[in-house]
Amino acid sequence: MIKGGPSRGGRPPGRAPAENGEMRETVYSICAMCTVKCPIEVEVEDGAVRHIWGNPHILGGQQLCPRGASGKAFEYDDERPQYPMIRDGGRGSGKWKKATWEEALDLIANKLKAVIEKHGAKAIILSDRGGPITDFQKSFIAAIGSPNYVNHHATCSNSVHNANMSVTGYARNGMGYDYKNCKHMVVYGRNLLESLDTGEARNVIDMLEAGGKMVCIDVRWNYTAAKADRLHIIRPGTDYALNLALINTIIREQLYDAQYVERWTAGFEELKKFTSQYTPEWAGTETGIPAKDITRIAHEAAAAKPSVIFHPGWMTAWRSDDFYLRRSIYALNAMMGSFEAKGGIYINKGLGNVGVKLRTLLGQVPKPKGERFDGAGTKYPHIGAQWGMAQLIPHAILNEDPYPVKAYIVMRHDPLASLPDPEQTKKAFDNLDLLVSIDVNYSETGWYSDVILPESTYLERTDHVIARNGLKPALIFRNKAVEPRFDSRPRSYIFRELAKRMGIGQYFPYETVEDLIAWQLEGTGVKPEDFRAKGFVGLAKEPIWFDRKDGLKFKTPSGKIEFFSEKLEKAGVPSFKPFERPEKPAEGSFRLVTSKVAVHTQGRTTSNNPLLNELAPENELWINTAQAAKLGIKDGDMVELSAGNPAVENAPAQRIRAKLIDYIHPEAVFMLHGFGDTVPVRSRSYGKGASDIRLQKGLLKVSVGGNCPLTECTVSVKRV
């Protein structure tokens, strides 16, 4: 048992000295208002949050996005779970009974034991939002013997993650972007200035102010495009055609970094042969971007190499062939020699690069044996098992394929608000013996669960130490700023107590999270009190760059960037895929494209926030002005959206107000994700706006990159 954390009885690590005795102090922590997890400083006065800023020692200033700045409003909002709740009626009925923590945890543990006894531990799935602060829940699901940890990336970044794994051997987040020193950046549907990573957005603005150029490729205008040098509005689903033509031009006109390509890539001749037919003239007819502009993009990028970023994207659940679009983006970067170049894409340096080893709970747990429910790494050998494919949860439950799934623990994840076709997912949930939601919010999934466990908010809890990887690795952790307002518990408590009840308590050997932090830091040379000054501990004085001549470290079988991948080929996945022209929507129908806005996080985690809801209370449907005129739709009209995918039956229509705009492709309509709330206790967001996922019928399927093909949803639009 880990005991005796050094912070016990004194000021907790990560707290700066009080300004006025113990009345006011600064607490360094990590935001959780979205998945970016920006470092923050919290002003606390008389035990209450006074203000939240960005950590100036990391962000270079105290700026924070609207979501982060609204954390105080979230903390003092009563419209969130306040105590454990056990369902007391049908699923989704909204009938609950208040429970003690002992009652709720005992019920969950007993149900889990019954499932394991009858079906084995693999019949239990746990999903979360992903990210670095996941050690507690990953350790729990592994310790009970289930391989079935999964997160939200099927509807986010699976395709770019698996594409990068196939090209460089690194995870998507194993790469970083040297925006500040970039001279030329091409962005594909990545709304950098609105989607919104504060540090990333600041660095992009710094790049532009220093003379860097940015080209946006998108189906619509957005705030990032407003800052760009050029916006090319592309036909939906043809970004891959554009890239094939760019590669063709760069190779044919010898614009690539020949020395870099020779030293650090494999399969260049195969790439050259494959792309030889895809000319700018051909791509111009497919994409709507003139051939001369395609050629210009290639030449401008080449003139700036290697300080070039072709941005591979973040939320990349677009099309069935999205994997190949992302591979082509990485190929463009490789030809520019931008990997590990100043102003390009760098390999994130971790603790191993500075000789530090951080203990983790998961590192003490035996790896579970057996096939995963989604076939990641087995049936789909090229798909990374570390993130999995959440879209296959309904199929696995309903069809008991490859085996029965009977219990599902949902940790800060809302499948019913993020996966396509939530009605199909509900049908699957009805076949579970146990559905548990652990969250700080009422969620769609929580409202349909058997048990809701209220987690303490990010301002009310301390979490384990994590590595902050990048050019200068560091250690950081989320630090408790205030006491919980309600009968909530931190995840360190929840999973430790569940583990005790499941007979696996030895894998959670701590009494307090401070004990755990002290144990993690043993042997690192870092002490808990070292975090007080700045909220983190830097482990490198200068940025770490690998030697571009002989010191690059790619994790592929060849040790190089692989245009052609024998590993993919052996898995039955071709390295190159011919472009397939997307079908043009019928008259009155459109490709539905979705995204998020700076004031709301996907999955409705902030849409009910008292401050943020005032700024964006509901979503609108962006529609091309000329197309709207054909349909008799005027700006501000209420319109009805109906799913237009083939073989869709009884797809519920959604009503939304129209916003006419010239700068959107005539084949596309756009709406913000995360509206259409059906949870009545969320009074501000309840019933507001339209739900994109309820229109995405039939899209709970696996694309080659492991992503849902969300933009393959077509909708018909008519004026109400």
C-alpha positions in Angstrom: 0.0 0.0 0.0 1.3 3.4 -1.0 1.2 5.7 2.0 2.4 9.0 3.3 2.2 11.5 0.4 4.5 14.4 1.4 1.7 17.0 0.7 -0.5 15.6 3.5 -1.0 18.3 6.1 0.6 21.1 4.1 -0.2 23.0 0.9 -1.0 20.6 -1.9 1.5 20.4 -4.8 0.6 22.8 -7.6 -0.6 25.6 -5.4 1.2 28.9 -5.5 1.8 30.7 -2.2 -1.3 32.5 -0.9 -1.4 36.3 -1.4 -3.2 37.0 1.8 -2.7 34.3 4.3 -4.9 31.4 3.3 -7.7 33.7 2.0 -6.6 33.9 -1.6 -4.3 31.6 -3.6 -3.4 30.5 -7.1 -4.0 26.8 -8.0 -2.3 25.4 -11.1 -4.4 22.7 -12.8 -5.7 21.4 -16.1 -8.9 22.4 -17.7 -11.6 19.8 -18.7 -14.1 21.9 -20.5 -13.1 20.1 -23.7 -10.6 17.4 -24.7 -7.7 19.8 -25.3 -6.9 20.0 -21.6 -5.2 23.4 -21.5 -3.1 24.2 -18.4 -4.8 26.7 -16.2 -4.4 28.8 -13.1 -7.3 29.2 -10.8 -7.8 32.1 -8.5 -9.4 30.8 -5.3 -10.7 33.2 -2.6 -12.3 32.0 0.6 -12.6 28.5 -0.8 -14.4 29.6 -3.9 -13.3 30.0 -7.5 -12.8 33.7 -8.3 -11.4 33.4 -11.8 -9.8 31.0 -14.2 -6.9 31.9 -16.5 -4.6 30.1 -18.8 -1.3 29.1 -17.2 1.0 31.9 -18.3 4.1 29.8 -17.8 3.0 27.5 -20.6 0.6 29.4 -22.7 2.7 32.6 -22.8 -0.2 34.6 -21.4 -3.4 34.2 -19.4 -5.7 33.9 -22.4 -8.2 31.0 -22.5 -11.0 30.0 -24.8 -14.6 30.8 -24.0 -15.2 27.2 -22.7 -12.3 27.4 -20.4 -13.2 30.8 -19.1 -16.8 29.6 -18.4 -15.5 26.9 -16.0 -16.6 29.0 -13.0 -20.1 29.1 -14.3 -20.1 25.4 -14.8 -18.8 24.8 -11.3 -21.6 26.8 -9.7 -24.4 25.5 -11.9 -26.8 23.1 -10.1 -28.0 21.4 -13.3 -25.6 18.4 -13.0 -25.7 15.1 -11.1 -25.3 15.8 -7.4 -25.4 12.3 -5.9 -25.4 8.7 -7.0 -28.6 7.7 -8.8 -30.1 4.3 -9.5 -32.7 3.8 -12.2 -36.2 3.4 -10.8 -38.2 2.9 -14.0 -37.7 2.0 -17.6 -34.5 3.0 -19.3 -34.7 6.6 -20.3 -37.8 7.2 -18.2 -36.1 9.8 -16.1 -37.2 8.0 -12.9 -34.4 7.7 -10.4 -33.8 7.0 -6.7 -31.1 8.7 -4.7 -28.4 6.3 -3.5 -25.5 6.3 -1.2 -22.0 5.6 -2.7 -21.9 2.3 -1.0 -25.3 1.2 -2.5 -24.3 2.3 -6.0 -20.8 0.8 -6.0 -22.1 -2.5 -4.5 -24.8 -2.7 -7.1 -22.3 -2.1 -9.9 -19.7 -4.6 -8.6 -22.3 -7.3 -8.0 -23.6 -6.9 -11.6 -20.1 -7.0 -13.0 -19.2 -10.1 -11.0 -22.4 -11.8 -12.4 -21.5 -10.9 -15.9 -17.9 -12.2 -15.5 -19.1 -15.4 -13.9 -21.5 -16.1 -16.8 -19.7 -14.7 -19.9 -16.2 -13.8 -18.8 -14.5 -10.4 -18.3 -14.5 -9.7 -22.1 -18.3 -9.2 -21.9 -17.5 -5.8 -20.2 -16.6 -2.7 -22.2 -15.4 0.6 -20.8 -15.2 3.8 -23.0 -14.1 7.3 -22.3 -13.2 10.6 -24.0 -9.6 9.5 -24.4 -6.6 11.7 -23.6 -3.7 11.5 -21.1 -5.7 11.4 -17.8 -7.1 7.9 -18.2 -4.9 5.7 -16.0 -7.6 5.0 -13.4 -10.2 3.6 -15.8 -7.8 1.9 -18.2 -6.2 0.1 -15.2 -9.6 -1.0 -13.9 -10.9 -2.5 -17.1 -7.5 -4.3 -17.7 -7.3 -5.5 -14.1 -10.7 -7.3 -14.3 -9.3 -9.0 -17.4 -11.2 -7.3 -20.2 -9.3 -6.1 -23.3 -12.3 -3.9 -24.2 -11.2 -0.3 -23.5 -12.3 2.1 -26.3 -12.7 5.8 -26.6 -14.6 8.4 -28.8 -12.1 8.5 -31.7 -14.3 6.6 -34.1 -16.2 9.8 -34.6 -13.1 12.0 -34.3 -9.6 11.1 -35.3 -9.3 7.4 -35.9 -8.6 7.7 -39.6 -5.7 10.2 -39.2 -4.4 8.2 -36.2 -4.3 4.9 -38.2 -3.0 6.7 -41.3 -0.1 8.1 -39.4 0.6 4.8 -37.8 0.8 3.2 -41.3 3.1 6.0 -42.6 5.4 6.9 -39.7 4.6 4.4 -37.0 3.5 7.1 -34.7 0.0 7.9 -33.2 -1.7 11.1 -34.4 -0.8 12.8 -31.1 2.8 11.5 -31.4 3.3 14.4 -33.7 3.3 18.1 -33.1 3.3 21.2 -35.3 5.8 24.0 -35.2 3.2 26.6 -36.2 5.2 29.7 -35.1 8.1 29.0 -37.5 6.0 27.6 -40.3 6.3 29.5 -43.6 3.4 27.8 -45.5 0.5 25.8 -44.2 -2.3 24.0 -46.1 -5.3 23.2 -43.9 -8.0 20.7 -44.9 -11.3 21.3 -43.1 -9.4 22.0 -39.9 -10.9 25.1 -38.3 -7.9 25.9 -36.2 -9.1 29.2 -34.9 -12.6 28.1 -33.9 -12.4 24.5 -32.9 -10.3 25.5 -30.4 -7.0 24.8 -28.8 -5.9 28.1 -27.3 -2.2 27.5 -27.6 -2.5 26.2 -31.1 -4.6 29.1 -32.2 -2.2 31.6 -30.7 0.7 30.0 -32.5 -1.1 30.1 -35.8 -1.8 33.8 -35.4 1.9 34.4 -34.5 2.8 32.5 -37.7 0.6 34.7 -39.8 1.8 37.9 -38.2 5.4 36.8 -38.9 4.7 36.5 -42.6 3.7 32.8 -42.8 1.1 31.9 -45.4 -2.0 29.7 -45.0 -4.3 28.1 -47.6 -7.6 26.7 -46.5 -9.3 23.9 -48.3 -12.9 23.5 -47.1 -16.5 23.2 -48.3 -17.4 26.5 -46.5 -16.0 29.7 -45.2 -15.1 29.7 -41.5 -13.1 31.9 -39.1 -9.8 30.2 -40.0 -10.5 30.9 -43.6 -11.0 34.5 -42.7 -7.4 34.7 -41.6 -6.0 32.7 -44.5 -4.3 34.0 -47.6 -6.7 31.9 -49.8 -9.8 29.8 -49.4 -10.5 27.2 -52.0 -14.1 25.9 -51.6 -13.9 22.3 -52.7 -16.6 19.9 -53.8 -17.5 17.7 -50.8 -15.6 14.4 -50.8 -12.9 15.3 -53.3 -10.0 16.4 -51.0 -8.2 13.1 -51.9 -8.4 14.0 -55.6 -6.8 17.3 -54.9 -3.9 15.6 -53.0 -3.3 13.1 -55.7 -2.9 16.0 -58.2 -0.6 17.8 -55.8 1.6 14.8 -55.4 1.6 14.3 -59.2 2.7 17.9 -59.7 5.4 17.9 -57.0 6.9 14.7 -58.4 6.6 15.5 -62.1 8.1 19.0 -61.6 10.7 17.7 -59.1 9.5 20.1 -56.4 10.2 17.6 -53.6 13.2 17.5 -51.3 15.1 14.8 -53.2 17.8 14.2 -50.6 15.2 13.8 -47.8 13.0 11.5 -49.9 16.0 9.3 -50.8 17.2 9.1 -47.1 14.0 8.9 -45.2 11.2 7.4 -47.3 10.3 4.0 -48.7 8.1 3.3 -51.7 8.6 6.6 -53.6 8.7 4.9 -57.0 5.4 3.1 -56.3 3.9 6.5 -55.2 5.2 8.1 -58.4 3.7 5.4 -60.6 0.3 5.4 -58.8 -0.2 9.2 -59.0 1.1 9.6 -62.6 -2.5 9.7 -64.0 -3.9 12.3 -61.6 -3.1 15.6 -63.2 -4.2 19.1 -62.0 -6.4 19.3 -65.0 -8.2 16.1 -64.0 -8.4 17.2 -60.4 -9.9 20.6 -61.4 -12.9 18.9 -62.9 -13.4 16.7 -59.8 -12.8 19.3 -57.1 -13.9 22.6 -58.7 -10.5 24.1 -57.9 -8.9 25.3 -61.1 -5.8 23.4 -62.3 -3.7 26.6 -62.1 -4.6 27.0 -58.4 -3.7 23.4 -57.7 -0.3 23.9 -59.3 0.1 27.2 -57.4 -0.4 25.4 -54.1 2.3 22.9 -55.0 4.8 25.5 -56.0 4.2 27.8 -53.0 4.6 24.9 -50.6 7.8 23.7 -52.3 9.3 27.2 -52.2 8.9 27.2 -48.4 10.1 23.7 -47.7 11.0 22.3 -45.3 9.1 24.8 -43.1 5.8 23.5 -44.5 2.8 21.9 -42.8 0.1 20.1 -44.8 -2.2 19.7 -41.8 -3.5 16.1 -41.5 -6.5 17.2 -39.4 -8.1 16.3 -36.1 -11.8 15.5 -36.4 -11.4 13.3 -39.5 -14.5 11.0 -39.4 -15.4 12.1 -43.0 -15.6 9.4 -45.6 -15.1 5.7 -46.1 -11.8 6.4 -47.9 -10.6 9.0 -45.4 -7.7 6.8 -44.4 -6.2 7.4 -47.9 -6.8 11.2 -47.8 -4.8 11.3 -44.5 -2.1 9.1 -45.9 -1.7 11.4 -48.8 -1.4 14.4 -46.5 1.4 12.7 -44.6 3.0 11.8 -48.0 3.0 15.5 -49.0 4.7 16.5 -45.8 7.3 13.8 -46.4 8.1 15.0 -49.9 8.5 18.5 -48.5 11.0 17.1 -45.9 8.9 18.7 -43.2 9.1 15.9 -40.6 11.4 17.0 -37.8 12.1 20.4 -39.5 11.8 23.8 -37.9 8.4 25.2 -39.0 7.2 21.7 -40.0 5.9 18.6 -38.2 8.0 17.3 -35.3 8.0 14.1 -33.4 6.8 14.6 -29.9 9.5 13.9 -27.4 8.5 12.1 -24.3 10.0 11.1 -20.9 12.2 8.5 -22.5 14.0 11.2 -24.5 15.1 12.8 -21.2 15.8 9.7 -19.3 12.8 9.9 -17.0 10.4 7.0 -16.2 7.1 7.8 -14.6 5.2 5.1 -12.8 1.6 4.4 -13.8 -1.1 2.2 -12.4 -1.6 0.6 -15.8 2.1 -0.3 -15.9 1.5 -2.7 -12.9 -1.5 -4.5 -14.5 -1.1 -7.7 -16.6 -2.2 -7.1 -20.2 -5.6 -8.8 -20.8 -5.6 -11.7 -23.2 -8.2 -12.5 -25.8 -9.7 -10.8 -28.9 -11.3 -7.4 -28.5 -15.0 -7.0 -29.3 -14.2 -4.7 -32.3 -11.5 -6.8 -33.8 -9.0 -4.0 -33.6 -5.5 -5.5 -34.1 -6.9 -8.9 -35.1 -9.8 -8.9 -37.6 -8.6 -5.4 -38.6 -4.8 -5.8 -38.0 -4.0 -2.3 -39.3 -6.4 -0.6 -36.8 -4.8 0.5 -33.5 -6.2 -1.3 -30.5 -5.3 1.6 -28.2 -8.3 3.6 -29.3 -10.6 0.9 -30.8 -13.8 1.4 -32.7 -16.8 2.5 -30.5 -19.2 2.4 -33.5 -19.1 -1.4 -33.3 -20.5 -1.5 -29.7 -24.1 -1.7 -30.8 -23.4 -4.5 -33.3 -21.4 -6.5 -30.7 -24.2 -6.2 -28.2 -27.1 -6.9 -30.5 -25.4 -9.8 -32.4 -23.2 -11.2 -29.7 -20.4 -11.0 -32.3 -17.7 -12.1 -31.7 -19.2 -12.9 -28.2 -21.8 -11.6 -25.8 -21.3 -8.1 -24.4 -23.5 -7.5 -21.3 -22.0 -4.6 -19.3 -20.9 -1.2 -20.4 -19.2 1.5 -18.3 -19.3 5.0 -19.9 -16.7 7.4 -18.5 -17.1 11.0 -19.5 -18.2 9.8 -22.9 -21.7 10.1 -24.5 -22.3 7.6 -27.3 -26.0 8.6 -27.6 -24.8 12.2 -28.4 -21.9 11.4 -30.6 -22.3 8.1 -32.4 -24.5 8.1 -35.5 -28.0 6.6 -35.3 -28.7 6.8 -31.5 -31.9 4.9 -31.8 -30.0 1.8 -33.0 -27.6 2.3 -30.1 -30.5 2.5 -27.6 -31.8 -0.8 -29.0 -28.5 -2.3 -28.2 -28.4 -0.8 -24.7 -31.7 -2.5 -24.0 -29.9 -5.9 -24.2 -27.3 -5.0 -21.5 -27.4 -6.3 -18.0 -25.7 -3.1 -16.8 -25.1 0.4 -18.2 -23.2 2.8 -16.0 -22.5 6.5 -16.6 -19.7 8.3 -14.7 -19.9 12.0 -15.5 -19.9 15.5 -14.3 -22.9 16.3 -16.6 -26.3 14.8 -17.3 -25.7 13.1 -20.6 -28.0 11.4 -23.1 -26.3 8.1 -22.3 -26.4 8.8 -18.5 -30.2 9.5 -18.8 -30.5 6.0 -20.4 -28.3 4.3 -17.8 -29.0 2.0 -14.9 -26.6 4.0 -12.6 -25.2 7.5 -12.7 -22.1 8.1 -10.6 -21.4 11.9 -10.3 -17.7 12.5 -10.7 -16.2 15.6 -8.9 -15.6 18.3 -11.4 -12.1 19.1 -12.7 -11.9 22.0 -10.2 -12.8 19.7 -7.3 -10.3 16.9 -7.8 -6.7 16.0 -8.2 -5.7 13.4 -10.8 -2.6 11.5 -11.5 0.6 12.9 -13.0 1.0 12.8 -16.8 3.7 13.5 -19.3 3.3 16.7 -21.4 5.1 15.6 -24.5 6.5 17.9 -27.2 9.8 19.5 -28.0 10.4 20.2 -24.3 8.9 17.3 -22.3 7.4 18.1 -18.9 5.4 16.6 -16.0 2.0 18.1 -15.0 -1.2 17.1 -13.3 -4.7 18.3 -12.5 -4.8 19.8 -9.1 -7.9 20.3 -6.8 -8.8 24.0 -6.4 -12.0 23.8 -4.3 -14.0 21.3 -2.3 -16.8 19.4 -4.0 -20.2 21.2 -3.9 -22.3 18.0 -3.9 -22.0 14.3 -3.0 -19.5 13.6 -5.8 -16.3 11.7 -5.9 -13.1 11.8 -7.9 -12.2 9.0 -10.4 -9.3 8.0 -8.1 -11.9 7.1 -5.5 -14.5 5.6 -7.8 -12.2 3.1 -9.5 -10.3 2.3 -6.3 -13.5 1.4 -4.5 -14.9 -0.6 -7.5 -11.5 -2.4 -7.6 -11.8 -3.4 -4.0 -15.2 -4.8 -4.5 -14.0 -6.8 -7.5 -11.1 -8.3 -5.7 -8.5 -6.4 -7.7 -7.7 -3.7 -5.1 -4.0 -4.6 -5.3 -3.8 -2.6 -8.5 -5.0 0.6 -6.8 -2.6 0.6 -3.8 -3.1 4.1 -2.5 -5.2 5.8 0.2 -5.1 9.3 -1.2 -4.3 10.6 -4.7 -1.4 12.6 -3.1 0.0 9.2 -2.0 -0.3 8.0 -5.6 1.5 11.2 -7.0 4.4 10.7 -4.6 4.7 7.1 -5.7 4.6 8.0 -9.4 7.4 10.5 -8.9 9.7 8.1 -7.1 13.0 7.8 -9.0 12.2 10.8 -11.3 14.1 13.3 -9.3 11.0 15.4 -9.1 9.1 16.1 -5.9 5.4 17.0 -5.5 6.3 20.5 -4.1 8.3 21.2 -7.3 5.0 21.9 -9.1 4.1 24.8 -6.9 6.0 27.6 -8.8 4.6 27.1 -12.3 2.2 24.2 -12.1 4.5 21.9 -14.1 8.0 20.6 -14.0 10.0 21.1 -17.2 12.5 18.3 -18.1 14.4 19.9 -20.9 15.9 23.4 -21.0 16.0 23.6 -24.8 13.8 22.1 -27.5 14.8 18.5 -28.5 15.2 17.9 -32.3 16.4 14.7 -33.8 19.2 14.9 -36.3 17.7 15.1 -39.8 20.7 13.5 -41.4 21.0 10.3 -39.4 19.0 10.6 -36.3 15.3 10.4 -37.3 13.3 7.7 -35.6 10.3 6.4 -37.4 8.5 3.4 -35.9 7.7 1.6 -39.1 9.2 -1.8 -40.1 11.6 -0.1 -42.5 12.5 2.7 -40.0 11.4 5.2 -42.7 8.3 7.0 -43.8 6.4 4.4 -45.8 4.5 5.6 -48.9 4.2 1.9 -49.7 3.5 -0.3 -46.7 4.2 -4.0 -46.8 2.5 -4.3 -43.4 -0.7 -2.9 -44.9 -0.5 -5.1 -47.9 -0.1 -8.2 -45.8 -3.2 -7.1 -43.9 -5.1 -7.0 -47.1 -5.2 -3.2 -47.2 -3.7 -1.6 -50.3 -1.2 1.2 -49.8 -2.8 3.2 -52.6 -6.5 3.5 -53.5 -7.8 4.9 -56.8 -10.0 8.0 -56.4 -13.7 7.3 -56.5 -16.0 10.2 -57.5 -18.6 10.8 -54.8 -22.2 10.6 -56.1 -23.8 14.0 -56.6 -26.8 14.5 -54.3 -30.2 14.6 -55.9 -32.0 17.9 -56.4 -33.0 19.4 -53.1 -30.5 17.1 -51.2 -27.1 17.9 -49.8 -24.1 16.4 -48.1 -24.4 17.1 -44.4 -21.2 18.5 -42.9 -20.8 19.2 -39.2 -18.3 20.8 -36.9 -18.1 22.5 -33.6 -17.8 26.1 -32.5 -15.5 27.9 -30.0 -18.1 28.2 -27.3 -19.3 24.6 -27.2 -17.6 21.2 -26.9 -18.8 18.3 -29.0 -21.3 16.0 -27.3 -23.1 18.8 -25.5 -20.7 19.0 -22.5 -20.9 22.8 -22.6 -24.2 23.7 -24.4 -26.1 23.9 -21.1 -23.5 26.1 -19.5 -25.2 29.3 -18.2 -22.8 31.6 -20.0 -22.1 29.7 -23.2 -25.7 28.9 -23.9 -26.4 32.6 -24.1 -23.7 32.9 -26.8 -24.9 30.0 -28.9 -28.3 28.7 -27.7 -29.0 26.6 -30.8 -27.5 25.7 -34.2 -28.5 26.9 -37.7 -28.3 25.3 -41.1 -25.9 26.9 -43.4 -27.1 26.6 -47.0 -25.8 28.1 -50.2 -27.8 31.3 -51.1 -28.5 30.2 -54.7 -29.6 26.7 -53.7 -31.9 28.2 -51.0 -33.5 30.4 -53.6 -34.3 27.4 -55.7 -36.1 25.8 -52.7 -37.9 29.0 -51.7 -36.0 29.3 -48.5 -35.1 32.7 -47.1 -32.6 33.6 -44.4 -34.1 32.8 -40.9 -36.8 30.4 -42.3 -37.5 27.2 -40.4 -36.6 24.2 -42.5 -37.0 20.5 -42.1 -34.1 18.1 -42.7 -34.8 14.5 -43.6 -32.2 11.7 -43.9 -31.5 11.0 -47.6 -29.2 7.9 -47.3 -30.3 4.9 -49.4 -32.5 2.4 -47.7 -33.2 4.7 -44.7 -36.5 4.0 -43.1 -38.4 6.0 -40.6 -35.5 8.4 -40.1 -36.8 11.2 -37.9 -36.9 14.7 -39.4 -35.1 17.6 -37.7 -36.2 21.2 -37.7 -33.6 24.0 -37.8 -33.4 27.6 -38.8 -31.7 28.4 -42.2 -28.7 30.7 -42.5 -28.0 31.7 -46.1 -24.4 32.1 -47.0 -22.7 32.6 -50.4 -19.4 30.9 -49.3 -20.5 27.3 -49.0 -20.4 24.6 -51.7 -23.8 24.2 -53.4 -23.7 20.4 -52.7 -23.3 20.9 -49.0 -25.2 22.1 -46.0 -23.5 22.7 -42.6 -24.7 22.6 -39.0 -23.0 22.6 -35.6 -22.7 19.2 -33.9 -24.0 18.7 -30.4 -27.6 20.2 -30.3 -31.0 18.7 -30.1 -30.7 17.9 -26.4 -33.4 15.4 -25.1 -32.4 15.4 -21.4 -35.1 17.5 -19.7 -33.1 18.4 -16.6 -30.7 20.4 -18.8 -33.2 23.3 -19.0 -31.1 25.7 -21.1 -30.2 23.3 -24.0 -33.2 21.0 -23.8 -35.0 20.8 -27.2 -32.8 23.5 -28.8 -31.6 23.1 -32.3 -31.3 20.0 -34.5 -29.3 16.8 -34.0 -26.9 15.8 -36.8 -26.5 12.2 -35.5 -30.2 11.4 -35.7 -29.9 12.1 -39.4 -26.8 9.9 -39.8 -28.7 6.6 -40.2 -26.8 3.5 -41.3 -23.4 5.0 -40.6 -22.5 2.8 -37.6 -19.9 1.0 -39.7 -16.2 0.6 -40.0 -14.3 2.5 -42.7 -10.8 1.4 -43.7 -9.3 3.9 -41.2 -11.5 2.8 -38.3 -13.7 6.0 -38.6 -17.4 6.4 -39.1 -18.0 8.0 -42.5 -20.1 10.8 -41.1 -20.1 13.1 -44.2 -21.6 10.3 -46.3 -24.9 11.4 -44.8 -27.2 13.2 -47.3 -30.2 15.2 -46.3 -33.2 16.7 -48.1 -34.2 20.2 -47.1 -37.6 21.8 -47.4 -39.1 25.0 -46.0 -41.6 24.4 -43.1 
